[in-house]
Amino acid sequence: MKLSNDAKLGILTAICMLGSTVVFKNILHIKPPFMANYGVVGIFILYIIIKYSIEESKSDPLYRGKPIALYYGLAMIFVTVATIILHMFF
């Protein structure tokens, strides 16, 4: 059974949320900030909105038939890691 890109990004969103919560509570011993936990959900929602708007009009020059899920997944990971690093040092 092969998962769709939407399902993969949904699982990645959950992993990033849980991972950042574990790091903030168990390693840094601070209450996780709101944006640290739910920032990746915003990226996932943005992906869903843009994906379906691009699929409706294939005339978008950036689409070119490439899956954009990879880029949004990398953005989720980058935002999660950057938030943790920023809260470690500041």
N, CA, C and O atoms as a MOPAC input file, in Angstrom:
PM7 MOZYME 1SCF
protein

 N      0.84400 1    -1.17200 1     0.00000 1
 C      0.00000 1     0.00000 1     0.00000 1
 C      0.89200 1     1.24000 1     0.00000 1
 O      1.74100 1     1.40600 1     0.87600 1
 N      0.69300 1     2.09800 1    -0.98100 1
 C      1.49500 1     3.29600 1    -1.10400 1
 C      0.71400 1     4.49300 1    -0.56100 1
 O     -0.45500 1     4.68800 1    -0.89100 1
 N      1.37300 1     5.27900 1     0.26600 1
 C      0.72200 1     6.45500 1     0.83200 1
 C      0.78500 1     7.61700 1    -0.14900 1
 O      1.73600 1     7.75300 1    -0.92000 1
 N     -0.24600 1     8.44900 1    -0.10400 1
 C     -0.23600 1     9.64700 1    -0.94800 1
 C      0.66000 1    10.70100 1    -0.30200 1
 O      1.04400 1    10.58000 1     0.86100 1
 N      0.98100 1    11.72000 1    -1.06700 1
 C      1.82000 1    12.79400 1    -0.53400 1
 C      1.12800 1    13.52200 1     0.61500 1
 O      1.78400 1    13.96600 1     1.55700 1
 N     -0.20100 1    13.64400 1     0.53700 1
 C     -0.94400 1    14.29700 1     1.62000 1
 C     -0.79900 1    13.51500 1     2.92700 1
 O     -0.59600 1    14.10100 1     3.99000 1
 N     -0.90500 1    12.19100 1     2.83800 1
 C     -0.77300 1    11.36000 1     4.04100 1
 C      0.64600 1    11.42400 1     4.60100 1
 O      0.83800 1    11.48600 1     5.81600 1
 N      1.63500 1    11.40900 1     3.71300 1
 C      3.02400 1    11.49400 1     4.16300 1
 C      3.29900 1    12.80600 1     4.88100 1
 O      3.95900 1    12.82200 1     5.92000 1
 N      2.79400 1    13.90500 1     4.33000 1
 C      2.99200 1    15.19800 1     4.97900 1
 C      2.21500 1    15.30000 1     6.28400 1
 O      2.67200 1    15.94500 1     7.22800 1
 N      1.05300 1    14.67300 1     6.34500 1
 C      0.29600 1    14.64700 1     7.59400 1
 C      1.05000 1    13.91300 1     8.69400 1
 O      1.08200 1    14.36000 1     9.84100 1
 N      1.65600 1    12.78700 1     8.33700 1
 C      2.45500 1    12.03000 1     9.30700 1
 C      3.69300 1    12.83200 1     9.71200 1
 O      4.05700 1    12.85200 1    10.88700 1
 N      4.33500 1    13.48600 1     8.75800 1
 C      5.49900 1    14.31300 1     9.06700 1
 C      5.12700 1    15.47500 1     9.97800 1
 O      5.90200 1    15.84400 1    10.86100 1
 N      3.94500 1    16.05500 1     9.76900 1
 C      3.46800 1    17.13200 1    10.63800 1
 C      3.31400 1    16.63900 1    12.07100 1
 O      3.73800 1    17.31000 1    13.01300 1
 N      2.71000 1    15.47100 1    12.23400 1
 C      2.53800 1    14.90900 1    13.57700 1
 C      3.88100 1    14.59400 1    14.22800 1
 O      4.06000 1    14.84100 1    15.42100 1
 N      4.81700 1    14.05800 1    13.46800 1
 C      6.13900 1    13.74100 1    14.00400 1
 C      6.86700 1    15.01300 1    14.43500 1
 O      7.49500 1    15.04300 1    15.49300 1
 N      6.78200 1    16.06000 1    13.61900 1
 C      7.43900 1    17.32800 1    13.98000 1
 C      6.82000 1    17.93500 1    15.23100 1
 O      7.53400 1    18.44900 1    16.09200 1
 N      5.48500 1    17.88000 1    15.33700 1
 C      4.82100 1    18.43200 1    16.52500 1
 C      5.21900 1    17.65400 1    17.78000 1
 O      5.56900 1    18.24800 1    18.79900 1
 N      5.16500 1    16.33100 1    17.70000 1
 C      5.51400 1    15.51100 1    18.86400 1
 C      6.99700 1    15.64000 1    19.21300 1
 O      7.36500 1    15.71300 1    20.38500 1
 N      7.83200 1    15.66600 1    18.19000 1
 C      9.27000 1    15.79000 1    18.42500 1
 C      9.63400 1    17.10100 1    19.09000 1
 O     10.44000 1    17.12400 1    20.02000 1
 N      9.04600 1    18.19600 1    18.62200 1
 C      9.36100 1    19.48500 1    19.24300 1
 C      8.82800 1    19.55400 1    20.66600 1
 O      9.47300 1    20.14700 1    21.53100 1
 N      7.67700 1    18.96800 1    20.92700 1
 C      7.14100 1    18.96200 1    22.29300 1
 C      8.03700 1    18.16100 1    23.22000 1
 O      8.30300 1    18.59100 1    24.34200 1
 N      8.50300 1    17.01400 1    22.77500 1
 C      9.38800 1    16.19000 1    23.59700 1
 C     10.69800 1    16.92500 1    23.89000 1
 O     11.19000 1    16.90100 1    25.01800 1
 N     11.25300 1    17.57300 1    22.87500 1
 C     12.50700 1    18.30000 1    23.08300 1
 C     12.30900 1    19.45500 1    24.05200 1
 O     13.12500 1    19.65200 1    24.95300 1
 N     11.23600 1    20.22000 1    23.87900 1
 C     11.01100 1    21.37000 1    24.75700 1
 C     10.75100 1    20.94700 1    26.20000 1
 O     11.28300 1    21.55100 1    27.13000 1
 N      9.93700 1    19.91400 1    26.38800 1
 C      9.57600 1    19.53400 1    27.76000 1
 C     10.64500 1    18.70100 1    28.45300 1
 O     10.90300 1    18.91100 1    29.63800 1
 N     11.27600 1    17.76300 1    27.75100 1
 C     12.18700 1    16.82700 1    28.40700 1
 C     13.65900 1    17.21100 1    28.32300 1
 O     14.44200 1    16.82600 1    29.19200 1
 N     14.04700 1    17.95100 1    27.30900 1
 C     15.45600 1    18.31500 1    27.17100 1
 C     15.69600 1    19.75000 1    27.61400 1
 O     16.61300 1    20.02000 1    28.38900 1
 N     14.86800 1    20.67500 1    27.11900 1
 C     15.05700 1    22.08200 1    27.47100 1
 C     14.33000 1    22.48200 1    28.75400 1
 O     14.62700 1    23.52400 1    29.33900 1
 N     13.38600 1    21.66200 1    29.18800 1
 C     12.61700 1    21.89800 1    30.41500 1
 C     11.91100 1    23.24500 1    30.41000 1
 O     11.92800 1    23.96700 1    31.40800 1
 N     11.29200 1    23.58000 1    29.29000 1
 C     10.47200 1    24.78800 1    29.21400 1
 C      9.13500 1    24.42300 1    28.58300 1
 O      9.00300 1    23.39800 1    27.91400 1
 N      8.13700 1    25.29500 1    28.81400 1
 C      6.83700 1    25.08300 1    28.19200 1
 C      6.96700 1    25.43100 1    26.71000 1
 O      7.46300 1    26.50500 1    26.36800 1
 N      6.52700 1    24.53900 1    25.83700 1
 C      6.68700 1    24.81000 1    24.41100 1
 C      5.85500 1    26.01500 1    23.97700 1
 O      4.67600 1    26.10600 1    24.32000 1
 N      6.45200 1    26.93300 1    23.23100 1
 C      5.68800 1    28.06700 1    22.72100 1
 C      4.63700 1    27.61000 1    21.71300 1
 O      4.76800 1    26.54700 1    21.10600 1
 N      3.60600 1    28.41300 1    21.54000 1
 C      2.50200 1    28.05300 1    20.65100 1
 C      2.99100 1    27.82100 1    19.22600 1
 O      2.65100 1    26.81300 1    18.60700 1
 N      3.77900 1    28.74400 1    18.71200 1
 C      4.23300 1    28.62600 1    17.32300 1
 C      5.20400 1    27.46100 1    17.12100 1
 O      5.32300 1    26.93800 1    16.01300 1
 N      5.88100 1    27.06600 1    18.16400 1
 C      6.80200 1    25.93700 1    18.02400 1
 C      6.03500 1    24.64800 1    17.75100 1
 O      6.50400 1    23.78900 1    17.00500 1
 N      4.86700 1    24.51500 1    18.34800 1
 C      4.08700 1    23.29700 1    18.14100 1
 C      3.20100 1    23.36100 1    16.91700 1
 O      3.06000 1    22.37200 1    16.19700 1
 N      2.60400 1    24.51200 1    16.67600 1
 C      1.59000 1    24.57600 1    15.62500 1
 C      2.04800 1    25.29000 1    14.36500 1
 O      1.24800 1    25.47900 1    13.44900 1
 N      3.30100 1    25.68800 1    14.29000 1
 C      3.81900 1    26.31300 1    13.07700 1
 C      3.81100 1    25.37200 1    11.89100 1
 O      3.52800 1    25.78800 1    10.76800 1
 N      4.12100 1    24.10200 1    12.13100 1
 C      4.14500 1    23.13000 1    11.03200 1
 C      2.73700 1    22.81900 1    10.53000 1
 O      2.55800 1    22.44700 1     9.37000 1
 N      1.74900 1    22.97000 1    11.39000 1
 C      0.37200 1    22.76000 1    10.94500 1
 C     -0.01100 1    23.83800 1     9.93600 1
 O     -0.72200 1    23.56700 1     8.96800 1
 N      0.46200 1    25.05700 1    10.16800 1
 C      0.21500 1    26.13100 1     9.21300 1
 C      0.84400 1    25.84700 1     7.86500 1
 O      0.25200 1    26.13900 1     6.82500 1
 N      2.03500 1    25.28100 1     7.87600 1
 C      2.69900 1    24.91700 1     6.61800 1
 C      1.91600 1    23.81400 1     5.90500 1
 O      1.78200 1    23.83800 1     4.68100 1
 N      1.39700 1    22.84600 1     6.67000 1
 C      0.61000 1    21.76400 1     6.07600 1
 C     -0.67500 1    22.30800 1     5.45600 1
 O     -1.05200 1    21.90200 1     4.35600 1
 N     -1.34300 1    23.21400 1     6.14600 1
 C     -2.57300 1    23.81000 1     5.61000 1
 C     -2.26000 1    24.61200 1     4.35500 1
 O     -3.01000 1    24.56300 1     3.38000 1
 N     -1.15800 1    25.34800 1     4.37700 1
 C     -0.74500 1    26.09800 1     3.19200 1
 C     -0.47800 1    25.15600 1     2.01500 1
 O     -0.83100 1    25.46700 1     0.87800 1
 N      0.14100 1    24.01500 1     2.28600 1
 C      0.39200 1    23.01900 1     1.23900 1
 C     -0.91900 1    22.53100 1     0.62700 1
 O     -1.04300 1    22.45200 1    -0.59500 1
 N     -1.89100 1    22.20700 1     1.47000 1
 C     -3.17400 1    21.69800 1     0.97500 1
 C     -3.86100 1    22.74900 1     0.10800 1
 O     -4.37800 1    22.43100 1    -0.96300 1
 N     -3.86900 1    23.99600 1     0.56500 1
 C     -4.52600 1    25.06900 1    -0.19600 1
 C     -3.83100 1    25.26700 1    -1.54100 1
 O     -4.49100 1    25.32000 1    -2.57900 1
 N     -2.51800 1    25.37400 1    -1.52800 1
 C     -1.78900 1    25.62000 1    -2.77800 1
 C     -1.87000 1    24.41900 1    -3.71100 1
 O     -1.99900 1    24.58800 1    -4.92300 1
 N     -1.79600 1    23.21100 1    -3.16300 1
 C     -1.83800 1    22.01300 1    -4.00900 1
 C     -3.14300 1    21.93400 1    -4.78200 1
 O     -3.13700 1    21.69500 1    -5.98900 1
 N     -4.25500 1    22.13100 1    -4.10100 1
 C     -5.53000 1    21.99600 1    -4.78600 1
 C     -5.82600 1    23.18900 1    -5.69000 1
 O     -6.54200 1    23.04100 1    -6.68100 1
 N     -5.29300 1    24.36200 1    -5.37300 1
 C     -5.48700 1    25.48600 1    -6.29100 1
 C     -4.63000 1    25.31100 1    -7.54200 1
 O     -5.03600 1    25.72800 1    -8.62700 1
 N     -3.45300 1    24.70100 1    -7.40800 1
 C     -2.60900 1    24.42900 1    -8.58300 1
 C     -3.23500 1    23.33100 1    -9.43200 1
 O     -3.19600 1    23.40200 1   -10.66000 1
 N     -3.81200 1    22.31100 1    -8.79000 1
 C     -4.41300 1    21.22500 1    -9.55900 1
 C     -5.62400 1    21.70100 1   -10.35100 1
 O     -5.92100 1    21.16100 1   -11.41700 1
 N     -6.32800 1    22.71500 1    -9.83500 1
 C     -7.48300 1    23.22800 1   -10.57400 1
 C     -7.04200 1    23.94800 1   -11.83300 1
 O     -7.69400 1    23.84800 1   -12.87300 1
 N     -5.93600 1    24.67500 1   -11.74300 1
 C     -5.43700 1    25.38000 1   -12.93500 1
 C     -4.00500 1    24.92600 1   -13.19400 1
 O     -3.07500 1    25.37000 1   -12.52100 1
 N     -3.83800 1    24.06600 1   -14.14200 1
 C     -2.51000 1    23.53800 1   -14.46900 1
 C     -1.65800 1    24.56300 1   -15.20900 1
 O     -0.55900 1    24.24700 1   -15.66500 1
 N     -2.15900 1    25.78300 1   -15.32800 1
 C     -1.42200 1    26.80000 1   -16.06800 1
 C     -0.34500 1    27.47500 1   -15.22300 1
 O      0.34900 1    28.36400 1   -15.71600 1
 N     -0.19200 1    27.07500 1   -13.97100 1
 C      0.80700 1    27.69600 1   -13.10600 1
 C      2.20600 1    27.34800 1   -13.60900 1
 O      2.51600 1    26.16700 1   -13.76800 1
 N      3.05900 1    28.34200 1   -13.86200 1
 C      4.39600 1    28.04200 1   -14.40200 1
 C      5.30700 1    27.31900 1   -13.41000 1
 O      6.27500 1    26.68300 1   -13.82700 1
 N      5.02300 1    27.40100 1   -12.12400 1
 C      5.87000 1    26.73000 1   -11.14700 1
 C      5.51600 1    25.25800 1   -10.97800 1
 O      6.30400 1    24.49900 1   -10.41500 1
 N      4.35200 1    24.84400 1   -11.45100 1
 C      3.91000 1    23.47200 1   -11.22300 1
 C      4.74400 1    22.48800 1   -12.02600 1
 O      5.42100 1    21.64500 1   -11.43600 1
 N      4.72100 1    22.56300 1   -13.32000 1
 C      5.51600 1    21.73200 1   -14.23000 1
 C      5.41700 1    20.22900 1   -13.93800 1
 O      6.30700 1    19.46600 1   -14.31500 1
 N      4.34600 1    19.80500 1   -13.27300 1
 C      4.14500 1    18.39500 1   -13.00000 1
 C      4.96000 1    17.83800 1   -11.85200 1
 O      4.90100 1    16.63800 1   -11.58500 1
 N      5.72000 1    18.67900 1   -11.16600 1
 C      6.55300 1    18.19200 1   -10.06400 1
 C      5.73800 1    18.16400 1    -8.77100 1
 O      4.90200 1    19.03900 1    -8.54300 1
 N      5.97900 1    17.17200 1    -7.93700 1
 C      5.30700 1    17.17400 1    -6.63600 1
 C      5.93700 1    18.22500 1    -5.71800 1
 O      7.15600 1    18.27000 1    -5.54900 1
 N      5.10100 1    19.05100 1    -5.14200 1
 C      5.61300 1    20.09600 1    -4.25400 1
 C      5.68500 1    19.62600 1    -2.80600 1
 O      6.10600 1    20.37600 1    -1.92500 1
 N      5.27800 1    18.39000 1    -2.56300 1
 C      5.25900 1    17.86600 1    -1.19900 1
 C      6.66300 1    17.79600 1    -0.60500 1
 O      6.83600 1    18.02000 1     0.59300 1
 N      7.65100 1    17.49200 1    -1.41200 1
 C      9.02600 1    17.39600 1    -0.91600 1
 C      9.48900 1    18.72500 1    -0.33700 1
 O     10.09700 1    18.77100 1     0.73200 1
 N      9.19700 1    19.80000 1    -1.05100 1
 C      9.63200 1    21.11800 1    -0.59500 1
 C      8.92100 1    21.53700 1     0.68800 1
 O      9.52600 1    22.15000 1     1.56700 1
 N      7.64900 1    21.20700 1     0.78900 1
 C      6.91900 1    21.54000 1     2.01000 1
 C      7.37400 1    20.66800 1     3.18000 1
 O      7.40500 1    21.12900 1     4.32000 1
 N      7.71900 1    19.43400 1     2.90900 1
 C      8.26400 1    18.57100 1     3.95900 1
 C      9.59000 1    19.09100 1     4.48300 1
 O      9.83200 1    19.09800 1     5.69000 1
 N     10.44700 1    19.52400 1     3.57100 1
 C     11.72100 1    20.10300 1     3.99100 1
 C     11.50900 1    21.39500 1     4.77300 1
 O     12.23500 1    21.67400 1     5.72700 1
 N     10.51800 1    22.17900 1     4.37000 1
 C     10.21400 1    23.41100 1     5.10400 1
 C      9.72900 1    23.10000 1     6.51300 1
 O     10.08000 1    23.81100 1     7.45500 1
 N      8.92700 1    22.04900 1     6.67400 1
 C      8.45500 1    21.65800 1     8.00400 1
 C      9.61400 1    21.25100 1     8.90400 1
 O      9.68900 1    21.66300 1    10.06200 1
 N     10.50600 1    20.44800 1     8.36800 1
 C     11.65400 1    20.00100 1     9.15300 1
 C     12.54200 1    21.19200 1     9.51000 1
 O     13.00700 1    21.29900 1    10.64500 1
 N     12.77900 1    22.08300 1     8.55400 1
 C     13.60900 1    23.25500 1     8.80900 1
 C     12.99700 1    24.15500 1     9.88100 1
 O     13.70800 1    24.62800 1    10.76700 1
 N     11.69900 1    24.39400 1     9.81100 1
 C     11.03400 1    25.25300 1    10.80300 1
 C     11.10000 1    24.62100 1    12.18700 1
 O     11.33700 1    25.32000 1    13.17200 1
 N     10.89700 1    23.32100 1    12.27500 1
 C     10.95400 1    22.64500 1    13.57000 1
 C     12.35000 1    22.72900 1    14.17500 1
 O     12.49800 1    23.08500 1    15.34400 1
 N     13.36500 1    22.40900 1    13.39800 1
 C     14.74100 1    22.44100 1    13.89800 1
 C     15.16900 1    23.86200 1    14.22500 1
 O     15.82500 1    24.09200 1    15.24100 1
 N     14.80500 1    24.82200 1    13.37500 1
 C     15.17100 1    26.22100 1    13.63000 1
 C     14.51800 1    26.75000 1    14.89900 1
 O     15.14900 1    27.49300 1    15.65100 1
 N     13.27900 1    26.38600 1    15.14800 1
 C     12.60500 1    26.82800 1    16.37000 1
 C     13.26500 1    26.25100 1    17.60300 1
 O     13.43300 1    26.95100 1    18.60100 1
 N     13.63800 1    24.99500 1    17.55000 1
 C     14.30800 1    24.38000 1    18.69900 1
 C     15.66300 1    25.03400 1    18.93600 1
 O     16.01500 1    25.33800 1    20.07600 1
 N     16.42100 1    25.25000 1    17.87300 1
 C     17.74700 1    25.87600 1    18.03000 1
 C     17.62900 1    27.29900 1    18.56600 1
 O     18.41200 1    27.69900 1    19.42600 1
 N     16.67400 1    28.05500 1    18.07700 1
 C     16.48700 1    29.42100 1    18.56200 1
 C     16.12200 1    29.46200 1    20.04300 1
 O     16.57600 1    30.34300 1    20.77400 1
 N     15.30900 1    28.51700 1    20.47900 1
 C     14.94000 1    28.49800 1    21.89300 1
 C     16.03700 1    27.91500 1    22.77900 1
 O     16.03400 1    28.14500 1    23.98900 1
 N     16.96000 1    27.17600 1    22.21000 1
 C     18.09600 1    26.67600 1    23.00300 1
 C     19.04900 1    27.80700 1    23.37400 1
 O     19.59100 1    27.82900 1    24.47900 1
 N     19.24800 1    28.73400 1    22.46000 1
 C     20.26100 1    29.75900 1    22.67100 1
 C     19.71900 1    31.11400 1    23.07900 1
 O     20.48400 1    31.97300 1    23.51800 1
 N     18.40000 1    31.33000 1    22.94400 1
 C     17.85000 1    32.64000 1    23.27900 1
 C     16.76000 1    32.55300 1    24.28700 1
 O     16.19400 1    33.57600 1    24.67300 1

